[in-house]
Amino acid sequence: MTHTLNLTDAADLSRAPVDITAVLDHLVREADAAAGTSIGFPGAVDLDYTEVMTRLGSRLWNNIGDPADEGGIAHTRALERAVISWVADLLAMPTDDRWGYVSSGGTEGNLSALHAAHRRDPTARIYYSAAAHYSVAKVVRLLGAHGVPIHAQLDGEVNYAHLAEQLHRRRRFPAIVVATAGTTMTEAVDDPVRIRAVLDAHHAGGHLHVDAALSGIPLALDGRLRLDDASGIGSVAISGHKFFGTPTPCGIVLIRDHLRAAGSRIAYTATADTTITGSRCGLSAALLWHAIAAHGREGHRWRADEARRLAAYTTEQLNAIGWPAWRHPHAFTVVLPTPPEPVRAKWLLATDGDTSHLICMPGITPGQVDAFVADLAAAIRPRSRPIPRPRPGRASPANASAH
Ligand SMILES: *Cc1c(COP(=O)(O)O)cnc(C)c1O
């Protein structure tokens, strides 16, 4: 279908009358048209939320205040508590020392957790990797805290030696360290055990926060991310619209209860003010609850396994056409040299200079991968440009056979 609507003009509210239906139809048509080639964004597209959106989508569901509280207005509080309990159980968080809520996304989770840690230790230095998400540096600025950037390795994991050196230099100050479970470009996972050991060598009791926006749920399903006593982790932030693919951005933040400050009681809302925002999206809590109720641990484990299998397949297929791709063992993300322009014009990858990635989130199909690889193979044959070298240390040159 051809359509020539200019969305900016059509949506301009200073021009009356506005054709509302045309604007909404256009948005849906564009999203539908882009879906098949959108393989660079970390949002799952396999779960069906129609039931929740149909039943709940047209009224306000507002959860105000602390979800553990009884007072005030909180329409889907029971569902929010169920979500928090399920995720806390998954992370093996002690039942008598857990707290959390459904947030607006990974950024708010980082803000909430780092705010709690910083309030306990206002002179703390906050250490974060060069591969950390941009929200972390923003949170440090918002808190007016002292941030200490740490080098990342080429594969995206934090440089532990540099962290140790920087911690040692500032050993007079309390420390808050942000680890990432699933970095934005390569889905690298910083090792909380190693970080805890480095932290303890310089600061008994420093706070370790894990930004697990992308990989928190998949890793927890494997038992490879825990928030128990042995982990030494104080808080975890997770995005809801990534692995669970909810149709509205949201997140989950979990903080060991003894590590946070009590919020003040607000008389007119009749709850404790412990969350970053006042009103919170109760629809998000219902969507997350639905994803968990409908699929359970086994269903979500299967989703993660299938996505990793497809990522492994994608890596093999790219190497088979001589385009050196690699991935971390448990990642959905496949890292590759940035494809030539015609391929990038069609396929929505994420690109940072000469490196790009695609993400085999649940719902991405082998057919999409095959079509992408075929387009890339066609674009690089005949060879009009040299094949880029593999990234140091990761791409296996043995796999990068000539076509
Ligand atoms: C996506 C992401 C965030 C930000 O989450 P939002 O939900 O977009 O606010 C933070 N950290 C990491 C590692 C992410 O992948």
The ligand as an SDF file (V2000), in Angstrom:
LIG
                    3D

 15 15  0  0  0  0  0  0  0  0999 V2000
   18.1400   -0.7420   28.4660 C   0  0  0  0  0  0  0  0  0  0  0  0
   19.1640   -0.5960   29.5350 C   0  0  0  0  0  0  0  0  0  0  0  0
   19.0400    0.3790   30.5300 C   0  0  0  0  0  0  0  0  0  0  0  0
   17.9600    1.4130   30.5190 C   0  0  0  0  0  0  0  0  0  0  0  0
   16.7470    0.8690   30.7150 O   0  0  0  0  0  0  0  0  0  0  0  0
   15.4530    1.7040   30.3320 P   0  0  0  0  0  0  0  0  0  0  0  0
   14.4060    0.7050   30.7010 O   0  0  0  0  0  0  0  0  0  0  0  0
   15.5580    2.0260   28.8890 O   0  0  0  0  0  0  0  0  0  0  0  0
   15.4390    2.9090   31.2100 O   0  0  0  0  0  0  0  0  0  0  0  0
   19.9870    0.4340   31.5230 C   0  0  0  0  0  0  0  0  0  0  0  0
   21.0180   -0.4220   31.5460 N   0  0  0  0  0  0  0  0  0  0  0  0
   21.1840   -1.3670   30.6020 C   0  0  0  0  0  0  0  0  0  0  0  0
   22.3540   -2.2840   30.6950 C   0  0  0  0  0  0  0  0  0  0  0  0
   20.2580   -1.4820   29.5630 C   0  0  0  0  0  0  0  0  0  0  0  0
   20.4360   -2.4450   28.6400 O   0  0  0  0  0  0  0  0  0  0  0  0
  1  2  1  0
  2  3  1  0
  2 14  2  0
  3  4  1  0
  3 10  2  0
  4  5  1  0
  5  6  1  0
  6  7  2  0
  6  8  1  0
  6  9  1  0
 10 11  1  0
 11 12  2  0
 12 13  1  0
 12 14  1  0
 14 15  1  0
M  END
$$$$
